[in-house]
Amino acid sequence: MAVPTVLVKTTTSSPALPRDLLQSGRLLRPSLRASFPDSRAERPDGPDSLKPAAPFPFLASQVDLAFNFSRVASPESPNLANPNLATAATTAAMSRRYDSRTTIFSPEGRLYQVEYAMEAIGNAGSALGILAADGVVLVGEKKVTSKLLQTSRSAEKMYKIDSHLACAVAGIMSDANILINTARLHAQRYALAYQEPIPVEQLVQSLCDTKQGYTQFGGLRPFGVSFLFAGWDKHHGFQLYMSDPSGNYGGWKAAAVGANSQAAQSMLKQDYKDGLTREEAVALALKVLSKTMDSTSLTAEKLELAEVFLQPGTGEVQYQVCSPEALGKLLAKSGLTQPAPEA
């Protein structure tokens, strides 16, 4: 019995077919001339003549998409008038390969998911911290999205962690609640074990270790929150720390997080002076917020102010949140707003 002969017709402009392609029985797919008007006569040695067909019909469109994208995105492609556009397309396509998980570094050494968490903080209300000679001042912006929203303590910007330590929050409040509860537990366990308050930096480092772990293990997302820690201990006195979603932290004399933090940081850098009193630190914080907040007017309902200081007589550390009435008087004294009319 004679074996039938199979003839494969090729054009003269295309090179000879590879032997392994003929033996596999896979045919060549035609090029998408509608998408790419250049003919094979203009590109006799182009990669289009050697593009294999997909082994399954439902994968054919995926093969065409990937193949033709490589032609468009290639900087060496003669069909592209602007090579910079191809480079940008290639960079964008590569960046999407590394932002799906927190455990993958990009070729530039970046963790995109951590950067996205920092972007979420940039949309939150501002928070400032200023280190004074006799205490630490924390000021936060309360963003009210609707007049119908009933304010509650769960929406506050300031949190007390221990009798000598407090923090201001910027970012996702649900993430902040989890971390603050963790910090409170750690502080009480230390006090129970050693019968003394936990050092401020030790607590900050412990909390940042937890935040860093969520950037190193798969299946988790970073905490979308930044903190400003204000406290006092017998080792270093008054201290101000700032931490971000990556788990990094550092000691600051004045720091800002949240919306418009770069502009606020620039103003603090210009106006801050060593040896400020708490009253001067409060005035500076209100001045910076009045110029960096998105709101046109600065009122006591939109702000929250807290201080950590030592009691004059006893020398005990005290955490105090300023009432709206007292905050309104401070704003009027600084000339940033008009005092509320008395009933």
TORKOL-4160 file (C-alpha; in steps of 0.2 Angstrom, whole numbers, padded with zeros to 4 digits, m for minus):
343
<pt num="1" X="0000" Y="0000" Z="0000"/>
<pt num="2" X="0007" Y="0017" Z="m0005"/>
<pt num="3" X="0009" Y="0030" Z="0007"/>
<pt num="4" X="0000" Y="0047" Z="0002"/>
<pt num="5" X="0011" Y="0062" Z="0000"/>
<pt num="6" X="0007" Y="0078" Z="0009"/>
<pt num="7" X="0012" Y="0094" Z="0000"/>
<pt num="8" X="0015" Y="0110" Z="0009"/>
<pt num="9" X="0015" Y="0125" Z="m0002"/>
<pt num="10" X="0026" Y="0140" Z="0004"/>
<pt num="11" X="0029" Y="0157" Z="m0004"/>
<pt num="12" X="0046" Y="0162" Z="m0011"/>
<pt num="13" X="0047" Y="0176" Z="0001"/>
<pt num="14" X="0046" Y="0165" Z="0017"/>
<pt num="15" X="0061" Y="0154" Z="0022"/>
<pt num="16" X="0060" Y="0135" Z="0023"/>
<pt num="17" X="0049" Y="0128" Z="0036"/>
<pt num="18" X="0058" Y="0120" Z="0051"/>
<pt num="19" X="0059" Y="0101" Z="0051"/>
<pt num="20" X="0051" Y="0099" Z="0069"/>
<pt num="21" X="0037" Y="0110" Z="0063"/>
<pt num="22" X="0033" Y="0099" Z="0048"/>
<pt num="23" X="0034" Y="0083" Z="0058"/>
<pt num="24" X="0022" Y="0090" Z="0072"/>
<pt num="25" X="0008" Y="0092" Z="0059"/>
<pt num="26" X="0005" Y="0110" Z="0064"/>
<pt num="27" X="0001" Y="0123" Z="0050"/>
<pt num="28" X="0006" Y="0141" Z="0049"/>
<pt num="29" X="m0007" Y="0154" Z="0054"/>
<pt num="30" X="m0010" Y="0168" Z="0042"/>
<pt num="31" X="m0004" Y="0185" Z="0048"/>
<pt num="32" X="m0016" Y="0199" Z="0054"/>
<pt num="33" X="m0015" Y="0210" Z="0039"/>
<pt num="34" X="m0029" Y="0221" Z="0044"/>
<pt num="35" X="m0020" Y="0226" Z="0060"/>
<pt num="36" X="m0003" Y="0227" Z="0052"/>
<pt num="37" X="m0004" Y="0234" Z="0034"/>
<pt num="38" X="0014" Y="0230" Z="0029"/>
<pt num="39" X="0016" Y="0215" Z="0017"/>
<pt num="40" X="0028" Y="0201" Z="0018"/>
<pt num="41" X="0036" Y="0207" Z="0002"/>
<pt num="42" X="0042" Y="0222" Z="0013"/>
<pt num="43" X="0047" Y="0210" Z="0027"/>
<pt num="44" X="0054" Y="0194" Z="0019"/>
<pt num="45" X="0063" Y="0189" Z="0035"/>
<pt num="46" X="0050" Y="0195" Z="0047"/>
<pt num="47" X="0045" Y="0184" Z="0062"/>
<pt num="48" X="0027" Y="0184" Z="0055"/>
<pt num="49" X="0032" Y="0170" Z="0043"/>
<pt num="50" X="0037" Y="0158" Z="0056"/>
<pt num="51" X="0023" Y="0161" Z="0069"/>
<pt num="52" X="0016" Y="0144" Z="0074"/>
<pt num="53" X="m0002" Y="0140" Z="0076"/>
<pt num="54" X="m0010" Y="0138" Z="0093"/>
<pt num="55" X="m0012" Y="0119" Z="0097"/>
<pt num="56" X="m0030" Y="0122" Z="0102"/>
<pt num="57" X="m0042" Y="0134" Z="0093"/>
<pt num="58" X="m0048" Y="0144" Z="0108"/>
<pt num="59" X="m0029" Y="0149" Z="0111"/>
<pt num="60" X="m0027" Y="0156" Z="0094"/>
<pt num="61" X="m0033" Y="0173" Z="0099"/>
<pt num="62" X="m0021" Y="0173" Z="0113"/>
<pt num="63" X="m0006" Y="0168" Z="0102"/>
<pt num="64" X="m0010" Y="0182" Z="0090"/>
<pt num="65" X="m0012" Y="0195" Z="0104"/>
<pt num="66" X="0005" Y="0190" Z="0112"/>
<pt num="67" X="0014" Y="0189" Z="0095"/>
<pt num="68" X="0008" Y="0205" Z="0088"/>
<pt num="69" X="0010" Y="0214" Z="0105"/>
<pt num="70" X="0029" Y="0209" Z="0104"/>
<pt num="71" X="0030" Y="0217" Z="0087"/>
<pt num="72" X="0022" Y="0234" Z="0093"/>
<pt num="73" X="0031" Y="0234" Z="0109"/>
<pt num="74" X="0048" Y="0230" Z="0102"/>
<pt num="75" X="0060" Y="0246" Z="0101"/>
<pt num="76" X="0069" Y="0239" Z="0086"/>
<pt num="77" X="0053" Y="0237" Z="0076"/>
<pt num="78" X="0054" Y="0247" Z="0059"/>
<pt num="79" X="0035" Y="0249" Z="0059"/>
<pt num="80" X="0035" Y="0260" Z="0075"/>
<pt num="81" X="0038" Y="0279" Z="0072"/>
<pt num="82" X="0041" Y="0283" Z="0090"/>
<pt num="83" X="0053" Y="0271" Z="0099"/>
<pt num="84" X="0050" Y="0279" Z="0115"/>
<pt num="85" X="0032" Y="0273" Z="0114"/>
<pt num="86" X="0037" Y="0256" Z="0112"/>
<pt num="87" X="0049" Y="0257" Z="0127"/>
<pt num="88" X="0035" Y="0264" Z="0138"/>
<pt num="89" X="0023" Y="0250" Z="0133"/>
<pt num="90" X="0036" Y="0237" Z="0137"/>
<pt num="91" X="0039" Y="0245" Z="0154"/>
<pt num="92" X="0021" Y="0246" Z="0158"/>
<pt num="93" X="0019" Y="0228" Z="0153"/>
<pt num="94" X="0033" Y="0222" Z="0163"/>
<pt num="95" X="0028" Y="0232" Z="0178"/>
<pt num="96" X="0011" Y="0223" Z="0178"/>
<pt num="97" X="0020" Y="0207" Z="0181"/>
<pt num="98" X="0027" Y="0212" Z="0197"/>
<pt num="99" X="0013" Y="0221" Z="0206"/>
<pt num="100" X="0001" Y="0206" Z="0209"/>
<pt num="101" X="0010" Y="0200" Z="0225"/>
<pt num="102" X="0020" Y="0209" Z="0239"/>
<pt num="103" X="0034" Y="0196" Z="0239"/>
<pt num="104" X="0040" Y="0200" Z="0221"/>
<pt num="105" X="0053" Y="0213" Z="0217"/>
<pt num="106" X="0052" Y="0222" Z="0201"/>
<pt num="107" X="0069" Y="0223" Z="0191"/>
<pt num="108" X="0071" Y="0241" Z="0198"/>
<pt num="109" X="0070" Y="0233" Z="0216"/>
<pt num="110" X="0053" Y="0240" Z="0220"/>
<pt num="111" X="0038" Y="0232" Z="0229"/>
<pt num="112" X="0023" Y="0239" Z="0220"/>
<pt num="113" X="0010" Y="0233" Z="0233"/>
<pt num="114" X="0019" Y="0243" Z="0246"/>
<pt num="115" X="0019" Y="0258" Z="0236"/>
<pt num="116" X="0001" Y="0257" Z="0232"/>
<pt num="117" X="m0002" Y="0256" Z="0251"/>
<pt num="118" X="0007" Y="0272" Z="0253"/>
<pt num="119" X="m0004" Y="0280" Z="0239"/>
<pt num="120" X="m0019" Y="0275" Z="0250"/>
<pt num="121" X="m0012" Y="0285" Z="0264"/>
<pt num="122" X="m0009" Y="0300" Z="0253"/>
<pt num="123" X="m0028" Y="0301" Z="0251"/>
<pt num="124" X="m0032" Y="0301" Z="0270"/>
<pt num="125" X="m0033" Y="0316" Z="0281"/>
<pt num="126" X="m0017" Y="0325" Z="0286"/>
<pt num="127" X="m0008" Y="0322" Z="0303"/>
<pt num="128" X="0006" Y="0332" Z="0310"/>
<pt num="129" X="0018" Y="0329" Z="0325"/>
<pt num="130" X="0030" Y="0342" Z="0332"/>
<pt num="131" X="0043" Y="0338" Z="0346"/>
<pt num="132" X="0044" Y="0352" Z="0359"/>
<pt num="133" X="0055" Y="0355" Z="0373"/>
<pt num="134" X="0042" Y="0351" Z="0386"/>
<pt num="135" X="0031" Y="0339" Z="0376"/>
<pt num="136" X="0025" Y="0332" Z="0360"/>
<pt num="137" X="0010" Y="0339" Z="0350"/>
<pt num="138" X="m0001" Y="0329" Z="0338"/>
<pt num="139" X="m0013" Y="0337" Z="0326"/>
<pt num="140" X="m0025" Y="0328" Z="0314"/>
<pt num="141" X="m0037" Y="0333" Z="0301"/>
<pt num="142" X="m0054" Y="0324" Z="0302"/>
<pt num="143" X="m0062" Y="0322" Z="0285"/>
<pt num="144" X="m0081" Y="0322" Z="0286"/>
<pt num="145" X="m0088" Y="0315" Z="0270"/>
<pt num="146" X="m0106" Y="0319" Z="0273"/>
<pt num="147" X="m0116" Y="0330" Z="0285"/>
<pt num="148" X="m0127" Y="0315" Z="0289"/>
<pt num="149" X="m0113" Y="0305" Z="0296"/>
<pt num="150" X="m0113" Y="0304" Z="0315"/>
<pt num="151" X="m0096" Y="0306" Z="0322"/>
<pt num="152" X="m0090" Y="0293" Z="0334"/>
<pt num="153" X="m0074" Y="0289" Z="0344"/>
<pt num="154" X="m0070" Y="0275" Z="0331"/>
<pt num="155" X="m0067" Y="0289" Z="0318"/>
<pt num="156" X="m0055" Y="0299" Z="0329"/>
<pt num="157" X="m0037" Y="0302" Z="0323"/>
<pt num="158" X="m0028" Y="0301" Z="0340"/>
<pt num="159" X="m0026" Y="0285" Z="0350"/>
<pt num="160" X="m0019" Y="0282" Z="0367"/>
<pt num="161" X="m0009" Y="0267" Z="0368"/>
<pt num="162" X="m0002" Y="0268" Z="0386"/>
<pt num="163" X="m0001" Y="0281" Z="0399"/>
<pt num="164" X="0015" Y="0288" Z="0392"/>
<pt num="165" X="0012" Y="0284" Z="0373"/>
<pt num="166" X="0000" Y="0290" Z="0360"/>
<pt num="167" X="m0001" Y="0290" Z="0341"/>
<pt num="168" X="m0009" Y="0299" Z="0327"/>
<pt num="169" X="m0016" Y="0289" Z="0312"/>
<pt num="170" X="m0017" Y="0292" Z="0293"/>
<pt num="171" X="m0024" Y="0279" Z="0281"/>
<pt num="172" X="m0037" Y="0265" Z="0282"/>
<pt num="173" X="m0045" Y="0266" Z="0300"/>
<pt num="174" X="m0049" Y="0247" Z="0300"/>
<pt num="175" X="m0031" Y="0243" Z="0298"/>
<pt num="176" X="m0026" Y="0256" Z="0311"/>
<pt num="177" X="m0038" Y="0248" Z="0324"/>
<pt num="178" X="m0030" Y="0231" Z="0322"/>
<pt num="179" X="m0012" Y="0238" Z="0324"/>
<pt num="180" X="m0017" Y="0249" Z="0339"/>
<pt num="181" X="m0025" Y="0234" Z="0348"/>
<pt num="182" X="m0009" Y="0224" Z="0345"/>
<pt num="183" X="0002" Y="0239" Z="0352"/>
<pt num="184" X="m0009" Y="0240" Z="0367"/>
<pt num="185" X="m0008" Y="0222" Z="0371"/>
<pt num="186" X="0011" Y="0222" Z="0369"/>
<pt num="187" X="0013" Y="0237" Z="0381"/>
<pt num="188" X="0002" Y="0229" Z="0394"/>
<pt num="189" X="0012" Y="0213" Z="0393"/>
<pt num="190" X="0028" Y="0222" Z="0395"/>
<pt num="191" X="0021" Y="0231" Z="0410"/>
<pt num="192" X="0015" Y="0215" Z="0418"/>
<pt num="193" X="0032" Y="0206" Z="0416"/>
<pt num="194" X="0044" Y="0221" Z="0421"/>
<pt num="195" X="0033" Y="0232" Z="0432"/>
<pt num="196" X="0037" Y="0247" Z="0422"/>
<pt num="197" X="0031" Y="0256" Z="0406"/>
<pt num="198" X="0038" Y="0250" Z="0389"/>
<pt num="199" X="0051" Y="0261" Z="0381"/>
<pt num="200" X="0044" Y="0271" Z="0367"/>
<pt num="201" X="0056" Y="0265" Z="0353"/>
<pt num="202" X="0054" Y="0247" Z="0358"/>
<pt num="203" X="0035" Y="0247" Z="0356"/>
<pt num="204" X="0037" Y="0256" Z="0339"/>
<pt num="205" X="0050" Y="0243" Z="0333"/>
<pt num="206" X="0038" Y="0229" Z="0338"/>
<pt num="207" X="0023" Y="0236" Z="0329"/>
<pt num="208" X="0034" Y="0239" Z="0314"/>
<pt num="209" X="0040" Y="0221" Z="0314"/>
<pt num="210" X="0022" Y="0216" Z="0312"/>
<pt num="211" X="0019" Y="0228" Z="0298"/>
<pt num="212" X="0035" Y="0222" Z="0289"/>
<pt num="213" X="0030" Y="0204" Z="0290"/>
<pt num="214" X="0014" Y="0208" Z="0279"/>
<pt num="215" X="0026" Y="0213" Z="0265"/>
<pt num="216" X="0037" Y="0197" Z="0266"/>
<pt num="217" X="0024" Y="0183" Z="0266"/>
<pt num="218" X="0013" Y="0178" Z="0251"/>
<pt num="219" X="m0006" Y="0179" Z="0253"/>
<pt num="220" X="m0006" Y="0195" Z="0263"/>
<pt num="221" X="m0007" Y="0213" Z="0259"/>
<pt num="222" X="0002" Y="0228" Z="0268"/>
<pt num="223" X="m0007" Y="0238" Z="0281"/>
<pt num="224" X="m0013" Y="0254" Z="0273"/>
<pt num="225" X="m0009" Y="0266" Z="0287"/>
<pt num="226" X="0005" Y="0277" Z="0294"/>
<pt num="227" X="0008" Y="0282" Z="0312"/>
<pt num="228" X="0015" Y="0296" Z="0321"/>
<pt num="229" X="0020" Y="0290" Z="0339"/>
<pt num="230" X="0022" Y="0303" Z="0353"/>
<pt num="231" X="0028" Y="0297" Z="0370"/>
<pt num="232" X="0041" Y="0299" Z="0384"/>
<pt num="233" X="0052" Y="0287" Z="0394"/>
<pt num="234" X="0066" Y="0288" Z="0406"/>
<pt num="235" X="0079" Y="0283" Z="0393"/>
<pt num="236" X="0077" Y="0296" Z="0380"/>
<pt num="237" X="0064" Y="0309" Z="0386"/>
<pt num="238" X="0051" Y="0315" Z="0374"/>
<pt num="239" X="0051" Y="0306" Z="0357"/>
<pt num="240" X="0042" Y="0307" Z="0340"/>
<pt num="241" X="0042" Y="0293" Z="0328"/>
<pt num="242" X="0035" Y="0290" Z="0311"/>
<pt num="243" X="0031" Y="0273" Z="0302"/>
<pt num="244" X="0025" Y="0268" Z="0285"/>
<pt num="245" X="0017" Y="0252" Z="0278"/>
<pt num="246" X="0034" Y="0245" Z="0273"/>
<pt num="247" X="0038" Y="0244" Z="0292"/>
<pt num="248" X="0052" Y="0257" Z="0292"/>
<pt num="249" X="0052" Y="0270" Z="0306"/>
<pt num="250" X="0062" Y="0284" Z="0311"/>
<pt num="251" X="0064" Y="0298" Z="0325"/>
<pt num="252" X="0058" Y="0315" Z="0319"/>
<pt num="253" X="0058" Y="0333" Z="0327"/>
<pt num="254" X="0043" Y="0337" Z="0315"/>
<pt num="255" X="0034" Y="0326" Z="0303"/>
<pt num="256" X="0018" Y="0325" Z="0293"/>
<pt num="257" X="0008" Y="0311" Z="0285"/>
<pt num="258" X="m0007" Y="0310" Z="0274"/>
<pt num="259" X="m0014" Y="0321" Z="0261"/>
<pt num="260" X="m0002" Y="0335" Z="0256"/>
<pt num="261" X="0012" Y="0328" Z="0267"/>
<pt num="262" X="0026" Y="0334" Z="0256"/>
<pt num="263" X="0020" Y="0352" Z="0256"/>
<pt num="264" X="0017" Y="0351" Z="0275"/>
<pt num="265" X="0035" Y="0344" Z="0277"/>
<pt num="266" X="0043" Y="0358" Z="0267"/>
<pt num="267" X="0034" Y="0371" Z="0278"/>
<pt num="268" X="0039" Y="0362" Z="0294"/>
<pt num="269" X="0057" Y="0361" Z="0288"/>
<pt num="270" X="0057" Y="0380" Z="0286"/>
<pt num="271" X="0048" Y="0386" Z="0301"/>
<pt num="272" X="0054" Y="0373" Z="0315"/>
<pt num="273" X="0066" Y="0378" Z="0327"/>
<pt num="274" X="0074" Y="0369" Z="0341"/>
<pt num="275" X="0068" Y="0372" Z="0359"/>
<pt num="276" X="0050" Y="0376" Z="0354"/>
<pt num="277" X="0037" Y="0376" Z="0368"/>
<pt num="278" X="0021" Y="0367" Z="0367"/>
<pt num="279" X="0012" Y="0383" Z="0364"/>
<pt num="280" X="0023" Y="0387" Z="0350"/>
<pt num="281" X="0022" Y="0370" Z="0343"/>
<pt num="282" X="0003" Y="0370" Z="0343"/>
<pt num="283" X="0003" Y="0387" Z="0334"/>
<pt num="284" X="0015" Y="0380" Z="0321"/>
<pt num="285" X="0005" Y="0365" Z="0318"/>
<pt num="286" X="m0011" Y="0375" Z="0316"/>
<pt num="287" X="m0002" Y="0386" Z="0304"/>
<pt num="288" X="0004" Y="0372" Z="0293"/>
<pt num="289" X="m0013" Y="0363" Z="0292"/>
<pt num="290" X="m0022" Y="0380" Z="0288"/>
<pt num="291" X="m0011" Y="0381" Z="0272"/>
<pt num="292" X="m0010" Y="0363" Z="0267"/>
<pt num="293" X="m0028" Y="0357" Z="0271"/>
<pt num="294" X="m0040" Y="0355" Z="0256"/>
<pt num="295" X="m0054" Y="0363" Z="0266"/>
<pt num="296" X="m0055" Y="0382" Z="0263"/>
<pt num="297" X="m0059" Y="0386" Z="0282"/>
<pt num="298" X="m0051" Y="0379" Z="0297"/>
<pt num="299" X="m0063" Y="0375" Z="0311"/>
<pt num="300" X="m0063" Y="0365" Z="0327"/>
<pt num="301" X="m0074" Y="0352" Z="0320"/>
<pt num="302" X="m0062" Y="0348" Z="0307"/>
<pt num="303" X="m0047" Y="0346" Z="0318"/>
<pt num="304" X="m0041" Y="0335" Z="0333"/>
<pt num="305" X="m0027" Y="0340" Z="0344"/>
<pt num="306" X="m0018" Y="0330" Z="0357"/>
<pt num="307" X="m0002" Y="0333" Z="0368"/>
<pt num="308" X="0010" Y="0322" Z="0378"/>
<pt num="309" X="0018" Y="0331" Z="0392"/>
<pt num="310" X="0024" Y="0330" Z="0410"/>
<pt num="311" X="0013" Y="0336" Z="0425"/>
<pt num="312" X="0022" Y="0351" Z="0433"/>
<pt num="313" X="0020" Y="0345" Z="0451"/>
<pt num="314" X="0021" Y="0326" Z="0450"/>
<pt num="315" X="0032" Y="0324" Z="0435"/>
<pt num="316" X="0020" Y="0310" Z="0428"/>
<pt num="317" X="0017" Y="0308" Z="0410"/>
<pt num="318" X="0000" Y="0314" Z="0404"/>
<pt num="319" X="m0009" Y="0312" Z="0388"/>
<pt num="320" X="m0022" Y="0326" Z="0385"/>
<pt num="321" X="m0034" Y="0328" Z="0370"/>
<pt num="322" X="m0040" Y="0346" Z="0367"/>
<pt num="323" X="m0059" Y="0349" Z="0368"/>
<pt num="324" X="m0068" Y="0357" Z="0353"/>
<pt num="325" X="m0071" Y="0373" Z="0363"/>
<pt num="326" X="m0053" Y="0375" Z="0368"/>
<pt num="327" X="m0047" Y="0371" Z="0351"/>
<pt num="328" X="m0059" Y="0384" Z="0344"/>
<pt num="329" X="m0051" Y="0397" Z="0356"/>
<pt num="330" X="m0034" Y="0392" Z="0350"/>
<pt num="331" X="m0039" Y="0395" Z="0332"/>
<pt num="332" X="m0046" Y="0412" Z="0336"/>
<pt num="333" X="m0030" Y="0417" Z="0346"/>
<pt num="334" X="m0019" Y="0412" Z="0331"/>
<pt num="335" X="m0030" Y="0422" Z="0319"/>
<pt num="336" X="m0034" Y="0407" Z="0308"/>
<pt num="337" X="m0053" Y="0408" Z="0311"/>
<pt num="338" X="m0066" Y="0418" Z="0320"/>
<pt num="339" X="m0072" Y="0413" Z="0337"/>
<pt num="340" X="m0090" Y="0405" Z="0338"/>
<pt num="341" X="m0103" Y="0417" Z="0344"/>
<pt num="342" X="m0109" Y="0414" Z="0362"/>
<pt num="343" X="m0127" Y="0408" Z="0364"/>
